[in-house]
Amino acid sequence: MKFGCTMVYVSSVPDALSFYEKAFGFQVRFLHESEQYGGLESGSTIRAVASLTALCSLLAG
């Protein structure tokens, strides 16, 4: 079994990406133009960040 993805929900995706970049040295892979989700370079595991707004939209169905 291989661990493939981690998703973290945050209030500000750009701020979270900046934090992970500065604190842990991850490089920002992408930030969607809506600023509702983005990703970090971390080898074979996807590290994704999404907004709480996006989470609420998913849960509302």
C-alpha positions as CSV (number, residue, x, y, z in Angstrom):
1,M,0.0,0.0,0.0
2,K,1.2,3.5,-0.8
3,F,0.2,6.7,0.8
4,G,-0.8,9.1,-2.1
5,C,-2.4,12.3,-0.9
6,T,-2.9,14.6,2.1
7,M,-5.6,17.3,1.9
8,V,-5.6,20.1,4.5
9,Y,-8.5,22.6,4.7
10,V,-7.6,26.1,5.7
11,S,-9.1,29.6,5.8
12,S,-6.6,31.1,3.4
13,V,-5.0,28.9,0.7
14,P,-2.3,31.5,-0.3
15,D,-1.3,32.0,3.3
16,A,-1.1,28.3,4.0
17,L,1.0,27.6,0.9
18,S,3.3,30.4,1.9
19,F,3.6,29.0,5.4
20,Y,4.5,25.5,4.2
21,E,7.0,26.9,1.8
22,K,8.8,29.0,4.5
23,A,8.5,26.6,7.4
24,F,9.2,23.3,5.7
25,G,10.8,24.2,2.4
26,F,8.1,22.8,0.2
27,Q,7.8,24.4,-3.2
28,V,4.4,25.6,-4.4
29,R,3.3,23.4,-7.2
30,F,0.3,25.4,-8.2
31,L,-2.3,27.8,-6.9
32,H,-5.6,27.8,-8.7
33,E,-6.7,31.3,-10.0
34,S,-9.7,31.1,-7.6
35,E,-7.3,30.7,-4.7
36,Q,-9.6,27.9,-3.4
37,Y,-7.0,25.2,-3.8
38,G,-3.3,24.6,-4.4
39,G,-0.6,22.0,-4.1
40,L,2.9,21.6,-2.9
41,E,5.9,19.7,-4.3
42,S,6.7,16.8,-2.0
43,G,8.0,13.9,-4.0
44,S,5.6,11.0,-4.7
45,T,2.9,12.1,-2.2
46,I,0.5,14.9,-3.2
47,R,0.2,17.6,-0.5
48,A,-2.9,19.6,-1.3
49,V,-4.5,22.6,0.4
50,A,-8.1,23.7,-0.1
51,S,-10.3,26.4,1.4
52,L,-12.9,25.8,4.1
53,T,-15.3,27.3,1.5
54,A,-14.5,24.5,-0.9
55,L,-15.1,21.9,1.9
56,C,-18.5,23.4,2.7
57,S,-19.4,23.2,-0.9
58,L,-18.4,19.5,-1.1
59,L,-20.4,18.7,2.1
60,A,-23.5,20.6,0.9
61,G,-23.5,18.3,-2.2
